[in-house]
Amino acid sequence: MRNRKRLRSPGDSELRPQRAGALLPHTGSKSGIQAKHAERLRLILSNLDQAEAPEDMDLPGLASHDLKGKSKGVWSVKVSGNWRVTFRFAGGDVELVNYEDYH
């Protein structure tokens, strides 16, 4: 396993995909996410942590796709309903990870 960071936030603090509040660096809190999405988010972030390219996230049920227009270079995977995790690859690292309602 590599020693470099795989998931980075804009502030460059490490994200912890093994925790329920994975999108919140270092806390493990579910604050800021819908509790019913916690397990799905953990799965998505664990997969992101292992991914080396956007294509590695093309897994059944995730509806992975690249965004267009001003969001070119950003990828999206489905959490549930309108909720998505968006991210960008920088080299072999994932950065700018967001959990968002696209409507």
C-alpha positions in Angstrom: 0.0 0.0 0.0 1.2 3.5 -0.8 2.2 5.9 2.0 0.8 9.0 0.2 -2.6 10.4 1.0 -5.3 9.1 -1.3 -8.3 11.4 -0.3 -7.7 15.1 0.3 -9.9 17.9 1.3 -9.4 21.4 -0.1 -7.6 22.2 3.1 -5.4 19.2 2.5 -6.5 17.4 5.7 -6.9 13.7 5.4 -10.4 12.3 5.0 -11.2 9.1 6.9 -13.4 6.8 4.7 -13.6 4.2 7.5 -15.7 6.5 9.7 -19.4 7.3 9.3 -18.8 11.0 9.0 -16.1 10.5 6.5 -16.7 13.8 4.7 -15.9 15.6 7.9 -12.2 15.4 8.4 -11.0 13.6 11.6 -14.4 13.8 13.5 -16.2 10.6 12.7 -19.4 12.5 13.2 -22.6 12.0 11.2 -23.2 15.7 11.5 -23.7 17.3 8.1 -24.9 14.0 6.4 -28.2 12.2 6.3 -27.8 9.3 8.7 -29.5 7.0 6.2 -26.6 7.7 3.8 -23.8 6.9 6.3 -23.1 3.3 5.2 -23.4 4.1 1.5 -21.0 7.1 2.0 -18.5 4.8 3.8 -18.6 2.4 0.9 -18.2 5.1 -1.7 -15.3 6.7 0.2 -13.6 3.4 0.8 -13.7 2.7 -3.0 -12.4 6.2 -3.7 -9.5 5.6 -1.3 -8.5 2.6 -3.4 -9.2 4.1 -6.8 -6.3 5.2 -9.0 -8.4 6.7 -11.8 -12.0 7.8 -12.3 -12.8 4.6 -14.2 -12.2 2.6 -11.0 -15.4 4.1 -9.6 -17.5 2.7 -12.5 -19.1 0.1 -10.1 -22.6 -1.3 -10.2 -25.2 1.0 -8.7 -22.9 4.1 -8.5 -23.9 5.6 -11.8 -20.4 7.1 -12.2 -20.0 9.8 -14.8 -17.9 12.9 -15.5 -19.5 16.3 -15.3 -19.6 18.8 -18.2 -19.3 22.5 -18.6 -17.7 24.5 -15.8 -17.4 21.3 -13.8 -15.3 19.5 -16.4 -12.8 17.3 -14.7 -15.2 16.5 -11.8 -16.8 13.1 -11.4 -20.0 12.1 -9.7 -21.3 8.9 -8.1 -24.9 8.4 -6.8 -25.5 8.1 -3.1 -29.4 8.1 -3.1 -32.1 10.0 -4.9 -30.6 13.5 -5.7 -27.6 13.0 -3.5 -24.2 12.6 -5.0 -20.5 12.4 -4.1 -18.5 14.5 -6.5 -14.7 14.4 -6.7 -11.7 15.2 -8.8 -8.5 13.2 -9.4 -5.2 15.0 -9.2 -2.5 12.6 -10.3 -3.3 9.4 -8.4 -5.0 11.3 -5.5 -8.7 12.2 -5.1 -9.4 15.7 -4.0 -12.3 18.1 -3.7 -14.7 15.4 -2.4 -18.2 16.8 -1.9 -21.5 15.3 -0.7 -24.3 17.3 -2.2 -27.9 17.4 -3.3 -27.7 18.4 -7.0 -31.1 20.0 -7.0 
